């Protein structure tokens, strides 16, 4: 896994991966907790209306509501998240064309429950305009993928892994003097110990899912500061040493987000 891929993956996750929103609110829709319009509104947010190509029975791109309706009609009962990086595909099922696109995006949503078939959806995000006045367009590509059992992780397991990885990494962050990077670095490290949660989770998810997502975002902030992604004055050698030390935490962070967004599918475990 290259350090560049690792860092950029966490940057994408910080803004809440669109596949994560699709999984969380798609599961709420499929379970009957929210109507289609509400689910689509939560998934799309401030983006322009999402379009989906490759939907079975459709000759061209369709709206997200119609695509989710087609999946439900086909017997899909849920969605799970993938956050792959090179060298750690993290449960991508294949075929290669889907895996390659998901690796390039750093994310994908995969259906579960339809008899004998599964689908994978990968977003492509295009931004236009300035940072203060941007237009965001999201186009999803749907593939038929290998129908394999979801490999986990489950939420309790992922939360434990995240806590252990953070505990082990704190010593390295201290040794590498991340806090010496200035006020931003000190705030990021202090945020790791906050107990409150400001994450809004989709209906049907356990409260623990929100806490885990919050912690993952705070960890991302630390990784961004430690790697110099925030523009701090960090040498290439320092970045390399820090990212090497942070690699186990980065993976635990991705696994925790996978579990948290998909937690509605494992109510007895969370």
Secondary structure, DSSP 4 states (H G I P E B T S, - for coil): --HHHHHHHHHHHHT--HHHHHHHHHHHHHTTSS-HHHHHHHHHTTSPPPEEE--TT-SS-EEHHHHHHHHHHTT--EEEEE--BTTB--S----HHHHHHHHHHT-EEEEE-STT-EEEEEEEEEEEE-SSSEEEEEEEEEEEE---------HHHHHHHHHHHHHHHHHHHHHTTGGGG-HHHHHHHHHTT-----PPPPTTS-HHHHHHHHHHHHHHHHHHHHTTTTS----HHHHHHHHHHHHHHHHHHHHHHHHHHTGGGGTTT-
